[in-house]
Amino acid sequence: MKLMNLLDKSKSIMVTGAAGFIGFHVSKKLLERGDSVVGFDNMNDYYDPALKQARIDLLHQTAQQSAGQFYFIQANLADKTAVDQCFQQHQFDRVIHLAAQAGVRYSLENPMSYVESNIIGFTNIIEACRYAKTPHLTYASTSSVYGANTTMPFSEQHGVDHPIQFYAATKRANELMAHSYSHLFELPTTGLRFFTVYGPWGRPDMALFKFTKNIIAGQSIPVFNHGNHTRDFTFVEDIAEGVIRSSDQIAEVNPNWDSNHPDPAPSNAPFRIFNIGNNNPVKLIEYIQAIEKAVGQEAILELLPLQAGDVPDTFADSSALEKSVGYKPSVSVEDGVKQFVDWYRDFYQV
């Protein structure tokens, strides 16, 4: 589906994490509709840098076939000088901040990398937006902020003060930091809580990638919580469209916000938070069955207990996003998994 440019004319948009899974898809959609994109990524080796380079190469190709231009800056967001230099060289109509240290499990082993990327990096970006008077900052949060909350579906009106891993705590910190800047400096910000994103060009540390690889190779797959997890699996193209529509529509003050009964999602500052999920939770075991069907082989299951820091279930109420930007995710797990498996076989020639 071709995404229409909801802005009056093509824009210059910064996308951090452009070599990453979601950042790549967002950048590609922006280029296809004629925007110019400045991608910023440190190309770290948390997973195979060759996959990241292949994404960047495809973005350069996409730019050559469209009206927009693609510039790529390889640098670390924690390097304030590099971030400031980028903002001096380019005047951005929008900033979409998708760079982060990813992975829930890794935050148990290396918390400092999350501080550098998710706290220092975010501070450098939001400070640069403040001084550049960027019209709108849209940034990635996560469904993991719901933490110990078990009220389903997760709503932006729910409390998010009980994170159960450090990754989620850093992302919640980003939401709070954004609100302070929206309040103090009238910087419009939109935070998007992503729910279990999957699809082509996905990360090798994610379940779909690992499961597909092992099923094709005839190896067992580790299935935590004995497959009884439910996840609101959301296809990456749906996520990318939601990100771009949210970015196009600048966050505004909510005139009905009541400081005596504060709603956590909007504000009396130009700030808002949206869930972006498929609104259709699927059991992990059903997800595996969709992979088996797409691959054409049965999985060998290694059933294991729940891991530390894992949320048993996620389920998004995405009605606020739909109401605001007129979009809701629509790709079924069966279709999305097939698209991933087709991409995987083609990319790795298996």
C-alpha positions in Angstrom: 0.0 0.0 0.0 1.4 3.4 -1.0 1.4 5.9 1.8 0.2 9.3 0.7 2.2 12.3 1.8 -0.1 14.0 4.3 2.1 17.0 4.4 1.7 19.8 1.8 5.0 19.1 0.1 8.0 16.8 0.5 9.9 17.3 3.8 13.3 16.7 5.3 13.0 14.1 8.0 15.6 12.7 10.4 15.2 9.0 11.2 17.4 7.7 13.9 18.1 4.0 13.9 17.6 4.0 10.1 19.6 0.8 9.7 17.4 -0.9 12.3 14.4 -3.0 11.7 11.6 -0.4 12.2 13.8 2.6 11.2 14.5 1.0 7.8 10.9 0.4 7.0 9.9 3.9 8.1 12.7 5.5 6.0 11.8 3.4 3.0 8.1 4.5 3.1 9.2 8.2 3.5 11.5 8.0 0.5 8.9 6.2 -1.6 6.4 9.1 -1.0 9.1 11.7 -2.0 10.5 12.9 1.3 14.2 13.4 1.9 15.6 11.3 4.8 18.7 11.8 6.9 19.4 8.4 8.5 21.4 8.3 11.7 22.7 5.0 13.0 25.8 3.7 14.8 25.7 0.3 13.0 26.7 -1.5 16.2 27.3 -5.2 16.3 24.5 -6.1 18.7 23.4 -8.2 15.7 24.9 -8.8 12.3 26.0 -5.5 10.8 25.8 -7.0 7.3 22.0 -7.1 7.7 22.1 -3.4 8.7 24.3 -2.5 5.7 21.9 -4.4 3.4 19.1 -2.3 4.7 21.1 1.0 4.1 22.0 -0.1 0.6 18.4 -0.7 -0.2 17.5 2.8 1.2 20.1 4.3 -1.2 18.5 2.3 -4.1 15.0 3.5 -3.1 16.1 7.1 -3.1 17.6 6.8 -6.6 14.1 5.6 -7.8 12.1 8.4 -6.1 12.0 12.2 -5.7 13.5 12.2 -2.2 17.2 12.0 -1.2 18.8 9.8 1.4 21.8 10.9 3.4 23.4 8.5 5.9 25.3 9.4 9.0 27.1 6.7 10.9 27.6 8.0 14.4 26.5 7.4 18.0 23.6 9.3 19.4 25.4 9.4 22.7 28.0 11.6 20.9 26.5 15.1 21.4 28.9 16.7 19.0 27.8 14.3 16.2 24.1 15.0 16.9 24.5 18.8 17.1 26.6 18.8 13.8 23.8 16.8 12.1 21.2 19.4 13.2 23.5 22.3 12.0 23.9 20.7 8.6 20.2 20.0 8.1 16.9 21.8 8.8 14.4 19.1 9.8 10.6 19.3 9.3 10.2 16.2 11.5 12.4 14.0 13.6 11.5 10.3 14.1 13.6 8.8 16.8 13.7 5.0 16.5 17.3 4.3 17.6 17.6 2.4 20.9 19.4 -0.4 22.5 16.9 -3.1 21.6 16.2 -6.4 23.4 14.6 -7.0 26.8 16.9 -9.9 27.8 20.1 -8.0 27.0 19.2 -5.3 29.5 19.8 -7.9 32.3 23.3 -8.4 31.0 24.4 -4.9 29.9 22.3 -2.2 31.5 24.9 0.5 30.8 24.3 0.2 27.0 20.7 1.1 27.7 21.7 4.2 29.6 23.9 5.3 26.8 21.5 4.7 24.0 18.0 5.1 25.6 18.8 7.9 28.1 21.9 9.8 26.9 21.0 9.4 23.2 17.4 10.5 23.8 18.6 13.5 25.8 20.9 14.6 22.9 18.1 14.2 20.4 15.5 16.1 22.4 17.9 18.9 23.2 18.8 19.2 19.6 15.1 19.4 18.6 14.6 22.1 21.3 17.3 24.4 20.0 16.5 23.7 16.3 12.8 24.4 17.0 11.9 21.1 15.3 8.2 21.2 14.5 7.5 17.6 15.9 9.5 14.8 17.5 8.0 11.3 17.3 9.8 8.6 19.2 9.5 4.9 19.9 8.3 3.6 23.3 7.3 0.1 24.0 4.4 -2.1 25.3 6.9 -3.3 27.9 6.2 -0.1 29.9 2.9 -1.7 31.1 5.1 -4.1 33.1 3.3 -5.7 36.1 -0.1 -4.4 34.9 -2.4 -7.3 33.8 -5.6 -5.3 32.9 -6.3 -6.1 29.3 -6.3 -4.6 26.7 -3.5 -2.2 27.7 -4.7 1.3 27.5 -2.8 4.6 27.5 -5.0 5.5 30.5 -3.5 2.7 32.6 -0.7 3.3 35.1 2.8 2.4 33.8 4.8 2.8 37.0 5.8 -0.9 37.6 8.3 -1.9 34.9 9.6 -5.4 35.2 12.8 -4.9 33.2 15.4 -2.1 32.9 14.7 -1.7 29.2 11.1 -0.8 30.0 12.2 1.6 32.7 14.5 3.5 30.2 11.6 3.7 27.7 9.2 5.1 30.4 11.9 7.6 31.3 11.8 8.8 27.6 8.1 9.4 27.9 8.6 11.5 31.0 11.5 13.4 29.5 9.5 14.1 26.4 6.6 15.5 28.6 9.0 17.8 30.4 10.3 19.3 27.1 6.8 19.6 25.7 5.8 21.5 28.8 9.0 23.7 29.3 9.8 24.4 25.6 6.5 23.8 23.8 8.2 21.1 21.8 5.5 18.9 20.3 6.2 15.2 21.0 4.4 11.9 20.2 5.5 8.7 21.9 4.4 5.4 20.3 4.2 2.2 22.4 5.0 -0.6 19.9 3.5 -4.1 20.5 5.7 -7.1 19.3 6.7 -5.9 15.9 7.6 -8.6 13.3 8.1 -8.9 9.5 10.6 -8.9 6.7 14.1 -7.5 7.5 13.5 -8.4 11.1 16.2 -8.7 13.8 18.1 -12.0 14.3 17.5 -11.9 18.1 13.7 -11.9 17.7 11.6 -15.1 18.0 10.3 -15.1 14.4 13.8 -15.0 13.0 15.2 -17.6 15.4 12.2 -19.9 15.0 12.3 -19.7 11.2 16.0 -20.4 11.1 15.8 -23.4 13.4 12.7 -24.9 11.7 14.4 -24.8 8.3 17.6 -26.2 9.8 15.7 -29.0 11.5 16.7 -27.8 15.0 14.6 -27.4 18.1 13.1 -24.1 19.1 13.0 -22.8 22.7 9.3 -22.1 23.7 9.1 -20.2 27.0 6.1 -20.4 29.3 5.3 -23.6 27.4 3.9 -21.6 24.5 1.1 -20.0 26.7 2.2 -16.4 26.1 -0.1 -14.3 24.1 1.3 -11.4 22.1 -0.3 -8.7 20.1 1.9 -9.4 17.1 2.0 -6.3 14.9 3.3 -6.3 11.3 6.2 -3.9 10.6 4.5 -2.3 7.6 1.5 -1.4 9.9 3.9 0.0 12.4 5.7 2.1 9.8 2.5 3.6 8.5 1.3 4.4 12.0 4.6 6.1 12.8 4.5 8.2 9.7 0.9 9.3 10.1 1.6 10.2 13.7 4.7 12.2 12.7 2.8 14.0 10.0 0.1 15.2 12.5 1.8 17.5 15.0 0.9 16.8 18.7 -1.2 19.6 20.2 -2.3 20.8 23.6 -5.5 19.0 24.7 -7.8 21.8 25.7 -9.9 19.4 27.8 -7.0 18.1 29.9 -8.0 18.4 33.6 -5.1 18.8 36.0 -7.3 17.7 38.9 -7.9 14.4 37.1 -4.9 14.0 34.9 -5.2 11.7 31.9 -1.7 10.2 31.4 -1.8 10.1 27.6 -2.5 13.7 26.5 -1.6 16.9 28.3 -1.9 20.6 28.6 1.4 20.6 26.8 1.8 19.5 23.1 2.4 15.9 24.1 0.7 12.6 23.5 1.2 8.9 23.7 -0.4 6.2 21.6 -0.4 2.4 21.6 0.2 0.9 18.2 -0.7 -2.8 18.2 -2.8 -5.2 16.1 -5.6 -5.3 18.8 -5.7 -9.1 18.3 -3.5 -11.2 20.7 -2.3 -14.5 19.5 -1.0 -17.4 21.5 2.7 -18.1 20.9 1.9 -21.7 19.9 -0.4 -20.4 17.2 2.3 -18.0 15.9 4.6 -21.1 15.7 1.9 -22.9 13.7 1.8 -20.0 11.3 5.6 -20.3 10.8 5.3 -24.1 10.3 2.7 -23.5 7.6 4.8 -20.8 5.8 8.0 -22.9 6.0 6.3 -26.2 5.2 8.0 -28.1 8.1 7.0 -29.0 11.6 8.9 -27.4 14.5 10.6 -29.4 17.2 9.5 -27.7 20.4 11.6 -27.4 23.6 9.1 -26.3 26.2 10.6 -24.1 28.9 9.3 -22.1 31.9 8.7 -18.3 31.8 11.9 -16.2 31.6 12.8 -13.5 34.1 11.5 -10.1 32.9 9.0 -11.6 30.5 5.5 -10.3 30.4 3.1 -13.3 30.0 0.6 -11.4 27.8 0.2 -8.2 25.8 -2.9 -6.8 24.1 -3.1 -3.3 22.7 -6.1 -0.9 22.8 -5.1 1.2 19.7 -8.4 3.1 19.5 -6.8 6.4 20.4 -4.3 6.1 17.5 -7.1 5.2 15.1 -9.3 8.1 16.2 -6.4 10.6 15.9 -4.7 9.6 12.7 -7.3 7.4 11.0 -5.3 4.3 10.9 -5.2 0.9 12.5 -3.0 -2.2 11.8 -4.7 -4.7 9.6 -2.2 -7.4 8.5 -3.0 -10.9 9.9 -0.3 -13.0 11.6 -0.7 -15.6 8.9 0.0 -13.1 6.1 2.7 -11.3 8.0 4.6 -14.5 8.9 4.4 -15.7 5.3 5.9 -12.4 4.1 8.8 -12.8 6.6 9.5 -16.4 5.7 9.5 -15.5 1.9 11.9 -12.7 2.6 14.1 -14.9 4.8 14.4 -17.6 2.2 15.2 -15.1 -0.5 17.7 -13.1 1.6 19.6 -16.1 3.0 19.0 -18.3 -0.1 17.6 -21.3 1.9 
